[in-house]
Amino acid sequence: MAIMLVLAYHFLGLPGGFYGVDLFFVLSGFLITTLLLEERASTGRVSFGAFYARRARRLLPALFAVLGVACFMAAVPPAGSGPGFGRLAIEGVLACLFYAANIFRMLGHLLPINLTPMWSLAEEEQFYFLWPALFVLFSRRLSPGRLAALLIALAIAVSAWRAGVTLTDGATGRVYFGPDMRCSGLLLGSALAAARAAGLRFPRIPLASLAALAAIGALAVFAHGSSVFAYAAGFPLAELAGIVLILAALGESRVLALPPLVWVGSISYGVYVWMATVALFDRNGVTPLLLAVGAGWLSTRLIERPFRRRRERRATAVGPVAAEAAA
């Protein structure tokens, strides 16, 4: 659902489709913190080396391929690109390579067109870099329930800070791209993971998932990316809807388990990193949208999965414990 919203935003002109990124943030916080909690519960520790190796195998192959395209464009600028295109492309490549594209954009710099989605990957990677060490520090002193309460309090503080800045300065790039402004979804997703680990049972509210879908749909249709409402109120509403949808998925939602949705979700990373490259050739309509999905599928099959499978085969050769760690 997140990737479909983003695709509709870029290729079909859906005004608030950018809220799909907020769903990604919530889901990433939930998944990463769940993995850390499970590893600590089963082994009594968190292996930073294994954690970052898994993230690298998952994220870097497709990223390097997209950055390679940007480097080629810097060397052979497209017709009509104008003076300084090569320097802009190289600066953008370096910002993305070091996962600082969100700060790069926050400071007012532009990314090459095929690298525009990389700001959100930078936000997530900064979270991946900082959170495991903070998780170990907090989990030594706090129970999962108290950790969840702390994360919720931090998310509320970030949302209030973002709303205050938006109401004062307007819907600016500082608010949209700032890592301190957009981490609330990651914090809320992590809080949900901690609350589940604490044994908190969430009541099943009839039609809650439909209400969340309706809220996301309304935001996507009516919110405008430059409005104060979209930033001050839209972001927290989208994040809360993401929490409800995760709970629905954990409750084995039949809708969320539909094979077409699962398939699109399985290739969503590849679709996300390649969609702006597809947009270089055609930026509007169903055809480039389908081409972006096709590019994501090819990326998943030909670039991403081979790297992960190679590691899994090596781990299987040395024993079942290593194979489990690789997975």
N, C-alpha and C positions, 0 to 999 in steps of 0.2 A: 504493500500500500504506500509505503514511503517513497519508493523509487517511482511508482506510477504517478504520484503527485508531482514529483520533481520533473519527470518527463513532460507531463501536461503543462507545467509552468514554462518550460523552455521551448517546447515545440507547438503547443496548442494555445498558448496565451492565457492559461488559467491564472488569474491574478494572485491568488494566495497559495499556489502550489509549492512555494518555497517552504511551507510548513512541513513538508515531507522531511526536510533536514532535521527538524526538531524531533520527529519520530525516530530518526536514525540516532540522535544523541541519547534519547531515553533508552532505546534498545541497547545501544553500546554500553551505557553505564550498567544496565541490568546484567547483560551477558558477562562482561568482564569481571564485575564484582561477584557474580555467582561462581565463576571459575576460580577466583581467588579464595572465596569462602570454602568451596568444595575441596580445593587442594590443601588448605590449612586444616580442615576437619579430618582429612584422610591421612595426611603425612605429618601434621604438626608444624609445618613450615611452608614458606612460599619460595620457590626457586625462581629468582629473577632471571637467570640465564635462560631457563627453559621458557619462561613467559615471553621474553623479548624475542627469542628464536622463533616461537610460534607466530608472533605478530609479524616478524620480518618475512617468514615464508608466506604468510597470508596476504600481505599488503604490498611488498616491494616489487615482485615480478611485474605486475601490471603497471605499477607506478613508473618503473624504469622504462617500460615500453612507451608509455605516453610521453615521458620526458625526452625520450629519444626522438620522437616525432617533433617535439618542440625544438630540439637542437637542430634537426634537419631544416626546419622552417627558418631558424635563425641564420643558418648558412646559406639557404636558398630562399630568400623572402618571397612570399606570394606577390603577384602583380598588384600594384596599387597599394602596397602596404605602407609606403611612405618612409621618409628618412628616420633612422634611429630604431627601426623595427628589430634589427638583430640584437642591439644592446638591451632593448626591452625584453626580448625573448630570453636572453641569457640570465638577466636579473630575475625574471620570473621562474626560470628553471632552478636557479640556486635557492630561491625562497621556498619552492616546493620540495626540493631535494632535502632541505633541512627542516621541513615541516614548520615553516614560519609564514606560509602564504596568508594566513588570517591577519597576522601582524603587519605584513607587507601591504595588504589591502586596507587595513585600519589606518595606516599612515598616509593613505591617499594614492598609493602607487597602483598601476594597472598590471594585470597579468595578461599574457597572450591568450587569445580567445580559447584555444584548446586546453588551457590550464585553469579556466575560471572556477571549476568545481573544487579545486584543491584546497580552498580555504577551510572547508568543513573537515576535510581529512586532517589538516593541520591541527584543528581544534581537538579532534579525537586523539591524535597521536600525542599531543601535549598531555592529555589526560592519561593515556597509557604510560607515558614516561614518568609522571609524578605520582599517580595514584597507588601503584603497588607498594612503594616504600611508605607512603602515608597510611595505607591500609594496614601494613604490618605494625606500624607505630600505634595506630588507634586500636587495633584489635587486641593488642597486649594489655590495654588499659580499659577497654570498653567491651561490654557484651554486645552481641549483634543487635539487640533491641535498642540499646543506648547509642550504638553507632548509627542505626537508622534514624533515631531522633535527631542526632547531631547533623546528619546529612540533610534531613528535611529542613531544619532550621537554617542551614547554610543556603539551601536552594531558595527559601523564602527571602533571605537577606539579599541574594543576588537578584531575584526578581524585583524586589523593592528598589534596589539600587538602579537597576536598568530602567524601571518605570520613572524614577525620579530624574535621571539624566535625560530620558526621552521627553518628558514633560517640560524640562528646562531648555534643552538644546534642539529638540525635534528628532525625527527619525534619520539619524546620521550613520555614516559608515563606522564611526566609533562604536555605536550601539550594536550595529548588525554584525560586525566582524570582531569586535573586541573579545579576547578569550575570557576576560572576567565577566563579560556580559552574557555570554552564550553557554556557560558551563552549568546552568541550572538544570537543564534536561539530563545531563550526565549525572549530576548529583541526585536527582529524583530517581532515576533508574537504579543507581547504586543503593539508594535507600530502600527501594522495593526489594532488592536482592537480600539486603541485611534483614529486613522485616520478615521475609520468608524463612531465612536461616534461624531467626529467633522463634520460629514456630507460630507466628501470627497468622491466624486464619482470616481470610477475607470473605465477607458474606457475598453470596451470589445475589446480585440485584437484577431482577428481571428487566430485560431490554437495555441494560447498562451499556453493552457493547454497541447496540444500535444508536443509543444516544451519543456515544463517543464518535461514531462514524458520522452522525448528523452534524455534530459540532465541527469536526474536521472538514466536512463537506461545505458547511456554511462559511467557515474561515477561508477555505480555498476559493470559493466563488466570490465572496463579498469583500474580503480584506484586500487592501492595496498596499504594496510593498513600501510606499513612502509615507504612509499615514501613521500618526502617533498611536492610534488604537492598535494597529498591527504589531507594533513593537511593545507597547506597554502592557496590553492585555492579551493580544493574540498569542504571543509566545507561551505564557504560562497556561493558557487554555489548551493549546496544542500539546504541551507536555503532559498535562493531566489526562487528556484524551489518550495519549500514548500509554500511560500507566494502565488505564482501563482496558485498552486493547491487549496489552501484555497479559493481564489477568484473564482476559477472555481466552487467549491462546493457551495459557496454562490450564484452563478449564476445558481443554480439548474442544474448542469452538469448531463446529463443522464448517462454518463459512471460511474461517482462516485456514482450514486444512484442505481446501479445494486444491486439486493438483495444479491448475494453472497458476494460482497465487503462489504455491510453494515453489514452482519452477521459476517464476519471475524473481522471487526472493533469493533463490539459490544463485542467480547470476547478477544480483543487484549491484555488487561492487564493481564488476566489470562494466556494466551498463553505465554506472555513475562516472567512472573515470574516463570512459571513451565518448560519452555523449557530446561533449563540447567539440571534440575533434570531428565528429560527424557533422556538427552544426557549421563547420567551416564551409561545407559544400551546399547545405540546404538547411535553413534555420526554422522553417515554418511548415506545419502540416503533419499528416499521418505518416507519410513516406519516410522522412528523416527519423521520426520516432521509432518506426519499425527497424530502420537501419541501425539505430542506437541499440536496440534490443539484440539485433543480430551481432553487432560488434561485441556486446557484453557476453553473449553466448560463446563466440569464438575465443574471446579473451579467457573465459573460464575454462574452456576445454583445452586450449593450446598453450596458454601461458601460466595460468594460476594452478590448475590441478596437477600438471606434471611435476612442479616443484614440490608440492605437498606429498604426492605419491612416492617420489624418489626418497624423501625422508622417511616415510612410513615403511617402505621396503627395507631400508637400512636398519630401522629400529626392529622390524620383525626378525631380521637375521640374527640379532643379538639377544633376542628373548622377548617373552610376552610383556614383561614389565616396561621395557623400553618402548615397545610398540604402543602400549597404552599411553605412555607419556607423550609420544609423538602425536597421537590423535588428539 
